Amino acid sequence: MDLLQFLETSSFSTPWYWAAMALMWWRAGAQVLGVPRNVIGRHPDEARARLDSALDRLRRQGAASGVWLAAGGGFAVALVGVLGFGGGLELLQALFFLLVPMWLAWLMDLSAAHLFACRMPEGRALRRALWRHRLYVQTVATVFVVLAVLWAMFAQTQASVLGA
């Protein structure tokens, strides 16, 4: 295997893409709204302090530019999707499978921050709400990883059959 072929980023068949996806979801799953997942169950006071700080940051972000960031992110994701799938550009298709779930997870974080601003649960209810949010983010991650794998298999099969 040639070094340039190993470093190629325009294909689902490179290990770099899958390493980036694994690293991205490992990082996203390590924290729930800015609170490390091991802190949630073991240290409720520290979890609450970190959550308050993270929620303040998300609320400021959402109030200042949340709508514009959400709309701009949606436009960017749509543009990458149209150019990638419409134009047959594999690099943009791979980028689409990285960007869409992270954009959705960010929107879910903003939504949870808004919900917690309106009604902040306490104690056991707070832990349950944070674990539920983590489950939703992991569900989005799992769905998009499976979709990326299926699309990669389809793209590789199509390339090998058509000789492209």
Buried (B, 14 or more C-beta within 10 A) or exposed (E): EEEEEEEBEEBBBBEEBBEBBEEBBEEBBEBBBBBBBEBBEEBBEEBBEBBBEBBEEBBEBBEEEBEEBBEEBEEEBEEBBEBBEEEEBBBBBBBBBBBBBBBBBBBBBBBBBBBBBEEBEEEEEBBEBBBEBBEBBBEBBEEBBEBBBEBBEEBBEEBEEEEE
